[in-house]
């Protein structure tokens, strides 16, 4: 058998399958000596080179981003504020915006634009401003520029706004001056601040959110509300009221009836038989609920438990509504003290829910707050005001009452009281703010105490700050009334 006659299957596999073909022919590639691998730097050396490069690229990108953001803000008419530039005061004047350095959450972009006051007219072309003009408070007068505000980026945690009256405006002490915002969603004017300084003709507000717009309005003095608080456990008065009708004097608009307390598990404690009902006063009585005694003892436990559980809050609201309706009162007054700062939101939620229920019955809600002692350089156990969110309370309550009777020395007519009341007016609507004062207080001058008559306590703060009114806390109603009449005539409250 010759070579050509061999069986193909006997041919080795490596010979039968060519390694490479080109046009059907076996391509021959000579063997090459393999190249050694290209030498690379050690890993640590490469990282040392790449790290500075990455930082440089990152800085370049950051710079481009900042430049782009600045160009974008500028193009949109926005101004950038930061920890180095905390204030915006347009050259045209009239409004100033500032941010505390600790409140920034990044560079704050803001746009401030002035609108012509003629825009607020019942004949304005835009329906939004027509509605705003028609919704102005009765006899209100615009006394400042009207400014729109817009957040461009990174709204801060808090900010301050100062609004000045127009140069040609003359401040009249017979009127009140407040900052307002037109709420386009609810189609109503929203009060922002009553902290007005007549010397600088400006009103200022500290807010947690930038308002849509700001304006200063001159409004009529609030209609005064004058009330007397009955002594707790006034059994003789209760028995007398059961046999004869109580006739309110001409000046008195309300009477406050204490004697009930916050109990365990959201209940209401106290002897209801000793508490006069609203019908005994011609349905002009407000029932007061407290968590403190006449001796100043504050029950923090019942308050803490009630605020901590939603079920107890709802149960307490239901019990309060039962007291209100069965007693035939025109309203209810909440005077809960010892609220800690960590309970602010819980207390505000409780008050908001209570206000909705009270209003559904066409009754009113009053909130008592104690003097913030830290603001006037004093202190007292159980009397801290840190737990009160005054702005939240003022938004939902019909009246906010500032209790001045807890101090041994009444801080009326001094610089500490002025600082304190202005701070409160920055968060509390003056048209709702009332003072609770003793029939006779004590003042101090040159380390000597002197008696303050009821008229002196009322005339200055009520007229100077255009407050809503007052409540007299006295065990001698006859004496209080005898001293009140001249003071009320001087205020022009009665003839």
MITI-325087 format. One line per field, with one value per residue (C-alpha): z, x, y; residue number from 1. Coordinates in nm, 4 decimals. Example, Ala and Ser with C-alpha at 12.3 -4.5 7.8 and 13.67 -1.06 7.14 Angstrom:
# MITI-325087
Z [0.7800; 0.7140]
X [1.2300; 1.3670]
Y [-0.4500; -0.1060]
pos [1; 2]
This chain:
# MITI-325087
Z [0.0000; -0.1041; 0.0708; -0.1326; -0.0461; 0.3308; 0.5115; 0.5784; 0.9281; 0.9904; 0.9249; 1.2541; 1.3565; 1.3880; 1.0166; 0.8859; 1.0458; 0.9323; 1.1963; 0.9587; 0.6027; 0.3474; 0.0279; 0.0855; 0.1247; 0.4446; 0.5580; 0.7061; 0.9964; 1.1192; 1.4910; 1.6756; 2.0009; 2.2511; 2.3810; 2.7469; 2.9263; 2.9346; 3.2651; 3.4936; 3.7964; 4.1352; 4.2551; 4.5277; 4.2759; 4.0474; 4.3335; 4.4308; 4.0760; 4.0365; 4.3703; 4.2881; 3.9425; 4.0890; 4.3324; 4.0538; 3.8376; 4.1340; 4.2143; 3.8526; 3.8403; 4.1661; 4.0370; 3.7177; 3.9220; 4.1460; 3.8435; 3.6677; 3.9800; 4.0208; 3.6550; 3.6892; 4.0014; 3.8402; 3.5258; 3.7340; 3.9244; 4.2399; 4.5016; 4.6770; 5.0567; 5.2621; 5.5944; 5.4687; 5.3084; 5.5405; 5.4501; 5.1497; 5.1467; 4.8017; 4.7107; 4.6767; 5.0508; 5.2213; 5.2938; 5.4437; 5.4670; 5.6842; 5.7842; 6.1031; 6.0029; 6.1807; 5.9851; 5.6402; 5.4755; 5.1750; 4.9683; 4.9912; 4.6645; 4.7012; 4.4754; 4.6064; 4.3757; 4.4461; 4.3163; 4.2664; 4.5494; 4.2881; 4.2093; 4.5215; 4.3789; 4.3336; 3.9650; 3.9205; 3.5989; 3.7796; 3.9742; 4.2475; 4.3398; 4.3093; 4.5667; 4.7865; 4.7759; 4.8591; 5.1492; 5.3280; 5.6935; 5.7479; 5.7269; 5.6605; 5.4863; 5.3009; 5.4459; 5.2914; 4.9637; 4.8496; 4.7899; 4.6475; 4.7739; 4.6045; 4.7082; 4.4331; 4.6268; 4.9757; 5.1985; 5.5454; 5.8745; 5.9872; 5.8531; 5.9572; 5.7571; 5.8296; 5.6494; 5.6645; 5.6150; 5.3170; 5.3870; 5.3497; 5.6077; 5.9476; 6.2321; 6.4307; 6.7789; 6.7577; 6.4962; 6.4848; 6.2346; 6.1410; 5.8732; 5.6595; 5.3684; 5.1008; 5.1037; 4.7427; 4.8245; 5.0913; 4.9422; 5.2702; 5.4461; 5.6924; 5.9898; 6.0256; 6.2975; 6.5343; 6.6423; 6.5313; 6.6215; 6.5961; 6.6182; 6.3034; 6.1438; 6.0791; 6.1621; 6.1803; 6.1857; 6.2488; 6.0406; 5.9653; 5.6047; 5.3423; 5.2859; 4.9361; 4.9863; 5.2610; 5.3243; 5.6211; 5.7019; 5.9267; 6.0967; 6.3515; 6.7163; 6.8146; 6.9811; 7.3492; 7.5472; 7.9224; 8.1605; 8.5292; 8.6619; 8.9555; 9.2609; 9.2599; 9.4732; 9.5241; 9.6944; 9.8232; 9.4742; 9.3359; 9.5898; 9.5204; 9.1486; 9.2054; 9.3539; 9.1527; 8.8038; 8.7653; 8.5779; 8.4028; 8.4279; 8.1138; 8.0575; 8.1056; 7.8001; 7.9560; 8.2903; 8.3449; 8.5657; 8.7052; 8.9319; 8.6924; 8.6308; 8.4005; 8.5522; 8.4971; 8.1662; 7.9933; 8.2381; 8.3901; 8.7686; 9.0162; 9.1931; 8.9155; 9.1617; 9.2900; 8.9415; 8.8145; 8.4755; 8.1741; 8.1897; 8.5260; 8.3405; 8.0391; 7.8498; 7.8542; 8.0730; 7.9783; 8.1742; 8.2609; 8.2835; 8.4710; 8.5704; 8.8636; 9.2032; 9.3732; 9.5606; 9.2359; 9.2304; 8.8697; 8.7886; 8.5116; 8.5231; 8.4034; 8.1334; 8.0133; 7.9968; 7.8100; 7.5521; 7.4938; 7.3819; 7.0928; 7.2494; 7.5719; 7.3769; 7.1917; 7.5146; 7.6859; 7.3945; 7.4144; 7.7908; 7.7408; 7.4822; 7.7289; 7.9947; 7.7445; 7.6224; 7.9525; 8.1313; 7.8527; 7.8307; 7.5429; 7.5334; 7.7077; 7.8427; 7.8594; 8.1174; 8.1201; 8.2541; 8.2802; 7.9109; 7.8176; 7.4948; 7.3739; 7.4066; 7.1899; 6.8849; 7.0911; 7.2697; 6.9439; 6.7841; 7.0854; 7.0701; 6.6935; 6.7221; 7.0169; 6.8229; 6.5346; 6.7705; 6.9628; 6.6433; 6.5144; 6.8133; 6.7428; 7.0674; 7.1179; 7.2533; 7.4737; 7.5626; 7.8690; 7.8678; 8.1529; 8.1283; 7.9680; 8.2668; 8.0719; 7.8682; 8.1726; 8.3752; 8.6347; 8.6906; 8.8614; 8.8894; 8.6660; 8.4845; 8.1777; 7.8459; 7.6284; 7.5500; 7.3955; 7.0191; 7.0310; 6.6529; 6.6208; 6.9176; 6.7850; 6.4481; 6.5915; 6.9181; 6.9447; 7.2316; 7.3776; 7.7387; 7.8956; 8.2702; 8.4597; 8.8049; 8.8637; 8.9478; 9.2925; 9.1213; 8.8177; 8.5341; 8.3867; 8.2600; 8.2468; 7.9792; 8.0578; 8.0072; 7.6814; 7.5439; 7.6548; 7.5057; 7.1745; 7.1505; 7.2108; 6.9553; 6.6973; 6.7339; 6.8641; 6.6847; 6.8859; 6.7905; 7.0004; 7.2843; 7.6297; 7.9666; 8.2909; 8.5703; 8.9452; 9.0723; 9.2457; 9.1597; 9.2898; 9.1117; 9.2036; 9.1653; 9.3267; 9.5222; 9.6761; 9.6182; 9.5449; 9.4745; 9.1154; 9.0801; 8.8259; 8.5975; 8.5762; 8.4889; 8.2006; 8.0391; 7.9238; 7.7705; 7.6243; 7.4511; 7.3682; 7.2053; 7.0844; 7.2624; 7.2529; 7.6195; 7.9700; 8.2413; 8.6036; 8.8640; 9.1953; 9.5086; 9.5502; 9.2413; 9.3905; 9.4525; 9.1090; 8.9361; 9.1292; 9.0084; 8.6566; 8.5621; 8.5512; 8.3652; 8.1036; 8.0509; 7.9958; 7.7378; 7.5632; 7.6151; 7.7870; 7.8074]
X [0.0000; 0.1463; 0.1133; -0.1886; -0.3844; -0.3713; -0.7024; -0.7722; -0.8708; -0.5163; -0.3843; -0.3062; -0.5677; -0.3131; -0.2266; -0.5811; -0.7098; -0.5081; -0.4326; -0.5083; -0.6334; -0.6402; -0.8355; -0.8397; -0.4613; -0.2704; -0.1059; 0.2366; 0.3378; 0.6896; 0.7422; 0.8248; 1.0033; 0.7381; 0.7820; 0.8370; 0.5371; 0.5455; 0.6887; 0.4264; 0.4808; 0.4011; 0.0376; 0.1311; 0.3086; 0.0055; -0.2283; 0.0053; -0.0252; -0.4037; -0.5035; -0.3846; -0.5342; -0.8732; -0.8630; -0.7792; -1.0635; -1.3056; -1.2082; -1.2485; -1.5932; -1.6914; -1.5720; -1.7693; -2.0763; -2.0467; -1.9921; -2.2921; -2.5100; -2.4005; -2.4742; -2.8118; -2.9017; -2.7941; -2.9864; -3.2991; -3.2596; -3.1552; -2.9009; -2.6829; -2.6456; -2.4025; -2.2204; -1.9981; -2.2787; -2.5778; -2.7833; -2.9771; -3.0805; -3.1848; -3.0639; -3.4229; -3.4681; -3.7913; -3.7093; -3.4141; -3.3590; -3.0940; -3.0049; -2.8216; -2.4949; -2.5963; -2.9248; -2.7701; -2.8087; -2.6006; -2.5831; -2.9254; -3.0542; -3.3359; -3.5177; -3.6817; -3.9005; -4.1103; -4.4642; -4.6530; -4.8993; -5.1589; -5.1670; -5.3812; -5.6995; -6.0533; -6.0109; -5.6712; -5.6266; -5.5118; -5.7808; -5.5295; -5.4641; -5.8315; -5.9134; -5.6277; -5.7556; -6.1101; -5.9880; -5.7926; -5.8974; -6.1624; -6.0183; -5.6706; -5.4182; -5.1032; -4.8070; -4.5072; -4.3895; -4.5329; -4.2608; -4.2650; -4.0062; -3.8902; -3.6509; -3.4017; -3.2023; -3.1342; -3.3924; -3.2380; -3.3777; -3.4722; -3.4560; -3.5314; -3.7334; -3.7523; -4.0064; -4.0027; -4.2879; -4.2780; -4.0948; -4.4106; -4.6045; -4.6642; -4.6981; -5.0191; -5.0126; -5.3892; -5.3375; -5.1632; -4.8861; -4.8239; -4.6591; -4.8877; -4.8619; -5.1228; -5.1787; -5.2689; -5.3658; -5.6220; -5.7090; -5.6638; -5.4216; -5.1964; -5.0570; -4.6766; -4.5602; -4.6677; -4.3127; -4.3320; -4.0750; -4.2229; -3.8801; -3.7522; -4.0989; -4.0301; -4.1773; -3.9685; -4.0347; -3.8302; -3.9697; -3.8859; -4.0052; -3.9733; -4.3180; -4.4580; -4.4765; -4.4711; -4.6516; -4.7092; -5.0666; -5.2005; -5.5126; -5.7592; -5.6966; -5.8374; -6.1753; -6.0941; -6.2026; -6.2251; -6.2851; -6.2723; -6.1543; -6.3518; -6.1642; -6.1173; -6.3733; -6.5873; -6.8668; -7.0464; -7.0658; -7.1908; -7.4728; -7.5663; -7.5740; -7.8145; -8.0704; -8.0170; -7.9082; -7.5605; -7.5605; -7.2374; -7.1214; -7.1101; -6.7373; -6.7139; -6.7321; -6.6417; -6.6033; -6.3522; -6.4605; -6.1726; -6.1963; -6.1458; -5.8175; -5.6439; -5.6875; -5.5375; -5.5908; -5.7189; -6.0070; -6.1256; -6.0875; -6.2448; -6.5744; -6.8137; -7.0873; -6.8706; -6.8081; -7.0690; -7.2210; -7.2287; -7.6024; -7.5503; -7.3655; -7.5886; -7.3780; -7.0754; -6.8603; -6.5387; -6.4450; -6.0746; -5.8789; -5.5472; -5.2749; -5.1587; -5.2980; -5.3407; -5.0185; -4.8212; -4.7813; -4.7624; -4.8705; -4.6302; -4.7113; -5.0713; -4.9703; -4.6772; -4.8894; -5.1705; -4.9407; -4.7409; -5.0352; -5.2651; -5.5468; -5.5247; -5.5145; -5.8310; -5.9963; -5.9110; -6.0500; -6.3759; -6.3973; -6.3312; -6.6077; -6.8437; -6.7606; -6.8104; -7.1508; -7.2980; -7.1829; -7.3190; -6.9977; -6.9131; -6.5581; -6.2810; -5.9464; -5.6434; -5.3797; -5.1307; -4.7832; -4.4529; -4.4452; -4.0933; -3.9249; -3.9317; -4.3135; -4.3669; -4.4928; -4.7146; -4.8741; -4.9206; -5.0878; -5.3174; -5.4152; -5.4754; -5.7012; -5.8865; -5.9431; -6.1066; -6.3481; -6.4275; -6.4966; -6.7267; -6.9487; -6.9241; -6.7340; -6.3938; -6.0589; -5.8188; -5.4620; -5.2800; -4.9016; -4.6824; -4.4325; -4.1106; -3.8897; -3.5669; -3.6677; -3.6940; -3.4007; -3.5760; -3.6669; -3.9188; -3.9664; -4.2408; -4.2869; -4.0696; -4.2156; -3.9900; -4.2713; -4.5024; -4.4877; -4.6451; -4.6775; -4.8560; -5.0821; -5.1625; -5.2648; -5.5377; -5.6501; -5.9054; -5.7137; -5.3641; -5.3416; -5.0104; -5.0166; -4.8310; -4.9578; -4.7001; -4.4323; -4.4017; -4.3074; -4.5154; -4.2751; -4.4901; -4.3353; -3.9701; -3.7185; -3.7244; -4.0990; -4.0629; -3.8104; -4.0276; -4.3510; -4.1868; -4.0439; -4.3895; -4.5465; -4.3063; -4.4838; -4.8306; -5.0945; -5.1575; -5.5268; -5.5429; -5.3037; -5.4474; -5.2812; -5.3783; -5.3032; -5.3727; -5.6087; -5.3143; -4.9523; -4.6140; -4.3466; -3.9862; -3.7736; -3.4379; -3.4615; -3.7919; -4.1310; -4.4386; -4.8015; -4.9272; -5.2961; -5.4968; -5.5320; -5.1550; -5.1078; -5.3519; -5.3194; -4.9581; -4.9321; -5.2833; -5.2554; -4.8827; -4.8845; -5.2464; -5.3265; -5.6615; -5.7520; -5.7006; -5.8262; -5.8419; -5.7485; -5.8804; -6.0504; -6.2320; -6.4414; -6.6041; -6.2655; -6.1394; -6.4417; -6.4181; -6.0608; -6.1294; -6.3973; -6.1648; -5.8997; -6.1448; -6.2800; -5.9239; -5.8745; -6.1937; -6.3366; -6.6471; -6.8125]
Y [0.0000; 0.3267; 0.6586; 0.7734; 0.4624; 0.5243; 0.5584; 0.9340; 0.8450; 0.7318; 1.0849; 1.2617; 1.5198; 1.7996; 1.7568; 1.7191; 2.0525; 2.3531; 2.6180; 2.9054; 2.9335; 3.2101; 3.1628; 2.7923; 2.7692; 2.7167; 3.0386; 3.0072; 3.2343; 3.2079; 3.1746; 3.5010; 3.5395; 3.6628; 4.0188; 4.0668; 4.2323; 4.6095; 4.7285; 4.9003; 5.1230; 4.9725; 5.0114; 5.2610; 5.4809; 5.4791; 5.5780; 5.8604; 5.9900; 5.9397; 6.0995; 6.4545; 6.4171; 6.3199; 6.6110; 6.8541; 6.7228; 6.7412; 7.0990; 7.1955; 7.0373; 7.2081; 7.5407; 7.4967; 7.4001; 7.7059; 7.9276; 7.7742; 7.8126; 8.1758; 8.2451; 8.0722; 8.2701; 8.5941; 8.5151; 8.4499; 8.7778; 8.5920; 8.6927; 8.4380; 8.4638; 8.2569; 8.2582; 8.5433; 8.7447; 8.7107; 9.0184; 9.1421; 9.5078; 9.6325; 9.9790; 10.0950; 10.0351; 9.9438; 9.5794; 9.3961; 9.0211; 8.8542; 8.4997; 8.3898; 8.2154; 7.8937; 7.8757; 7.8191; 7.4780; 7.5743; 7.8917; 8.0551; 8.1961; 8.4478; 8.6905; 9.0086; 9.2148; 9.5226; 9.5550; 9.8806; 9.9389; 10.0317; 9.6615; 9.6110; 9.7527; 9.6171; 9.7098; 9.5361; 9.3384; 9.0233; 8.8410; 8.7457; 9.1072; 9.2010; 8.9354; 9.0552; 9.4137; 9.3072; 9.0907; 9.3681; 9.4145; 9.6847; 10.0365; 9.8937; 10.1158; 10.0086; 10.2016; 10.0236; 9.8809; 9.5479; 9.2878; 8.9367; 8.6883; 8.3700; 8.0930; 8.0084; 7.7484; 7.6076; 7.7776; 7.8390; 7.7111; 8.0633; 8.4166; 8.7726; 9.0246; 9.3955; 9.6089; 9.9892; 10.2309; 10.4639; 10.7939; 11.0011; 10.7951; 10.9546; 10.7065; 10.7550; 10.5922; 10.5454; 10.2740; 9.9373; 9.8528; 9.4901; 9.2757; 9.0615; 8.8197; 8.7504; 8.3735; 8.2954; 7.9361; 8.0243; 8.3650; 8.5502; 8.7811; 8.6032; 8.7911; 8.7645; 9.0050; 9.2833; 9.3749; 9.7383; 10.0037; 10.3520; 10.5163; 10.3419; 10.3108; 9.9426; 9.6045; 9.2898; 8.9162; 8.6016; 8.3164; 7.9543; 7.9836; 8.2556; 8.4132; 8.4597; 8.8359; 9.0988; 9.4233; 9.6567; 9.7520; 10.0232; 9.8909; 10.0193; 9.9478; 9.6091; 9.6051; 9.5769; 9.2722; 9.3229; 9.0346; 8.9483; 8.6138; 8.4795; 8.3533; 7.9742; 7.7913; 8.1018; 7.9082; 8.2177; 8.3603; 8.0284; 8.0128; 8.3742; 8.3087; 8.0210; 8.2581; 8.5769; 8.6716; 8.8168; 9.1463; 9.2322; 9.5915; 9.8030; 9.7610; 9.3863; 9.1599; 8.8226; 8.6501; 8.3693; 8.0788; 7.8635; 7.5602; 7.2659; 7.0836; 6.8400; 6.4948; 6.1522; 5.9713; 6.2865; 6.3351; 6.6634; 6.6949; 6.9361; 6.9920; 7.0902; 7.1763; 7.4640; 7.6034; 7.8529; 7.7728; 7.9957; 8.0548; 8.2271; 8.5032; 8.5441; 8.2878; 8.5193; 8.2969; 8.1170; 7.8044; 7.7752; 7.4479; 7.4385; 7.1955; 7.4098; 7.5026; 7.8395; 7.7651; 7.7486; 7.3704; 7.2480; 6.8925; 6.7979; 6.4258; 6.4448; 6.6923; 6.4823; 6.1657; 6.3391; 6.4966; 6.1786; 5.9603; 6.0504; 5.8479; 6.0517; 6.3792; 6.2832; 6.1667; 6.4960; 6.6986; 6.5008; 6.5650; 6.9364; 6.9538; 6.7851; 7.0465; 7.3269; 7.2114; 7.0943; 7.4086; 7.6306; 7.8334; 8.0635; 7.9361; 7.7502; 7.8670; 7.6346; 7.7257; 7.4369; 7.5098; 7.3286; 7.2396; 7.1375; 7.2393; 6.8778; 6.8870; 7.1964; 7.0097; 6.7801; 7.0746; 7.2689; 6.9654; 6.9286; 7.2968; 7.2834; 6.9776; 7.1321; 7.4559; 7.2661; 7.0936; 7.4142; 7.6093; 7.3377; 7.4269; 7.8024; 7.8585; 8.0227; 7.9077; 8.1042; 8.0027; 8.1312; 8.1610; 8.2743; 8.5558; 8.4212; 8.4940; 8.4484; 8.7529; 8.9765; 8.8514; 8.6395; 8.2763; 8.0560; 7.6812; 7.5479; 7.8769; 7.8264; 7.9413; 7.7245; 7.4800; 7.7394; 7.7798; 8.1248; 8.1590; 7.8246; 7.9054; 8.2526; 8.1088; 7.8848; 8.0514; 8.3308; 8.4917; 8.4541; 8.5727; 8.6676; 8.6065; 8.8785; 8.7796; 8.5059; 8.7612; 8.9137; 9.2386; 9.3287; 9.4213; 9.6958; 10.0183; 9.9162; 9.8277; 9.4554; 9.4428; 9.6359; 9.3856; 9.0971; 9.2302; 9.3199; 8.9705; 8.8242; 9.0593; 8.9175; 8.5826; 8.6743; 8.8770; 9.1937; 9.1711; 8.8519; 8.9348; 9.0106; 9.0683; 8.8973; 9.1435; 9.1601; 9.4268; 9.5857; 9.5172; 9.6171; 9.8183; 9.8763; 10.1879; 10.2609; 9.9329; 10.0441; 9.8803; 10.0874; 10.0051; 10.0056; 10.0818; 9.8911; 10.1908; 10.2367; 9.8702; 9.8890; 10.2284; 10.2064; 9.8578; 9.8483; 10.1843; 10.1767; 9.8328; 9.8375; 9.5108; 9.3373; 9.3702; 9.2349; 9.0026; 9.1192; 8.8565; 8.9824; 8.8527; 9.1819; 9.2489; 9.5588; 9.7231; 9.6222; 9.7681; 10.0937; 10.1396; 10.0189; 10.2688; 10.5747; 10.3750; 10.2510; 10.5998; 10.7240; 10.4470; 10.5526; 10.2050; 10.3402; 10.6798]
pos [1; 2; 3; 4; 5; 6; 7; 8; 9; 10; 11; 12; 13; 14; 15; 16; 17; 18; 19; 20; 21; 22; 23; 24; 25; 26; 27; 28; 29; 30; 31; 32; 33; 34; 35; 36; 37; 38; 39; 40; 41; 42; 43; 44; 45; 46; 47; 48; 49; 50; 51; 52; 53; 54; 55; 56; 57; 58; 59; 60; 61; 62; 63; 64; 65; 66; 67; 68; 69; 70; 71; 72; 73; 74; 75; 76; 77; 78; 79; 80; 81; 82; 83; 84; 85; 86; 87; 88; 89; 90; 91; 92; 93; 94; 95; 96; 97; 98; 99; 100; 101; 102; 103; 104; 105; 106; 107; 108; 109; 110; 111; 112; 113; 114; 115; 116; 117; 118; 119; 120; 121; 122; 123; 124; 125; 126; 127; 128; 129; 130; 131; 132; 133; 134; 135; 136; 137; 138; 139; 140; 141; 142; 143; 144; 145; 146; 147; 148; 149; 150; 151; 152; 153; 154; 155; 156; 157; 158; 159; 160; 161; 162; 163; 164; 165; 166; 167; 168; 169; 170; 171; 172; 173; 174; 175; 176; 177; 178; 179; 180; 181; 182; 183; 184; 185; 186; 187; 188; 189; 190; 191; 192; 193; 194; 195; 196; 197; 198; 199; 200; 201; 202; 203; 204; 205; 206; 207; 208; 209; 210; 211; 212; 213; 214; 215; 216; 217; 218; 219; 220; 221; 222; 223; 224; 225; 226; 227; 228; 229; 230; 231; 232; 233; 234; 235; 236; 237; 238; 239; 240; 241; 242; 243; 244; 245; 246; 247; 248; 249; 250; 251; 252; 253; 254; 255; 256; 257; 258; 259; 260; 261; 262; 263; 264; 265; 266; 267; 268; 269; 270; 271; 272; 273; 274; 275; 276; 277; 278; 279; 280; 281; 282; 283; 284; 285; 286; 287; 288; 289; 290; 291; 292; 293; 294; 295; 296; 297; 298; 299; 300; 301; 302; 303; 304; 305; 306; 307; 308; 309; 310; 311; 312; 313; 314; 315; 316; 317; 318; 319; 320; 321; 322; 323; 324; 325; 326; 327; 328; 329; 330; 331; 332; 333; 334; 335; 336; 337; 338; 339; 340; 341; 342; 343; 344; 345; 346; 347; 348; 349; 350; 351; 352; 353; 354; 355; 356; 357; 358; 359; 360; 361; 362; 363; 364; 365; 366; 367; 368; 369; 370; 371; 372; 373; 374; 375; 376; 377; 378; 379; 380; 381; 382; 383; 384; 385; 386; 387; 388; 389; 390; 391; 392; 393; 394; 395; 396; 397; 398; 399; 400; 401; 402; 403; 404; 405; 406; 407; 408; 409; 410; 411; 412; 413; 414; 415; 416; 417; 418; 419; 420; 421; 422; 423; 424; 425; 426; 427; 428; 429; 430; 431; 432; 433; 434; 435; 436; 437; 438; 439; 440; 441; 442; 443; 444; 445; 446; 447; 448; 449; 450; 451; 452; 453; 454; 455; 456; 457; 458; 459; 460; 461; 462; 463; 464; 465; 466; 467; 468; 469; 470; 471; 472; 473; 474; 475; 476; 477; 478; 479; 480; 481; 482; 483; 484; 485; 486; 487; 488; 489; 490; 491; 492; 493; 494; 495]
